[in-house]
C-alpha cells in the first residue's frame, strides 16, 4: 500500500515538475534563455528569420511573436526529450520531422542558389508534412495553446504570398534570405538539420 502511494506521489510530483519547467521556461522565452537550449547557428537562424518576418510583415510585434513561439516550442520539446517523456512512436515521428524539415531547408537553399528553381508547391508540401509530424510528437504533451503556436509559425512561413515574395527573382528580401540560407547551410553541415 505504501509503495502504491509513494509511486503515485512520485509520478504526480514529476508530472507537476515537468509542467512547471515547461511553463517557467516558456514564460522566459527570450534570447538569453534560448541560448541555453539553442546553439549559436540556430540562434543566428532565428535572428535572421526574425529579420525576414519583420521586413515582410512590416510588423515588429508579429515577427517577435513568431520567433518566441518557435523558441517556446523548441524549449518544451527539449524538456520532454531530456526527461525521456517521448514514446517510441513519438521518437520515430521526431526522426521523420527532422528528415522532412531538412528537405524543406535544402529546398530553400536550392531555390535561393539556383535561378528559376523555385517550386512553391514543393516547399509548402514539405512544411505541411513537417508540421504534421511535429503536431503528432507534441499532441499528448503540450496544450492547445502550444499547438496553436505551431500552427501560427507554419502558417506564416508556408504562406504562398510570403514564399512568392521572398523567392521572386529580384526580391527585396534577397539579402536577408541569403543570411537565412547561410545559417541553413551551417545547420546542415553541423548535423543540426
Buried (B, 14 or more C-beta within 10 A) or exposed (E): EEEEEEEEEEEEEEEEEBEEBBEEBBEBBEBEBBEEBBEEBBBBBBBBBBBBBBBBBEEEEBBBBBBBBBBBBBBBBBBBBEEEBBEEEBEBBBEBBBEBBBBBBBBBBBBBEEEEEBBEEBBBBBBBBBBBBBBBBBBEBBBEEBBEBBEBBBBBBBBEEBBEBBBEEEBEBBEBBEBBBBBBBBBBEEEBB
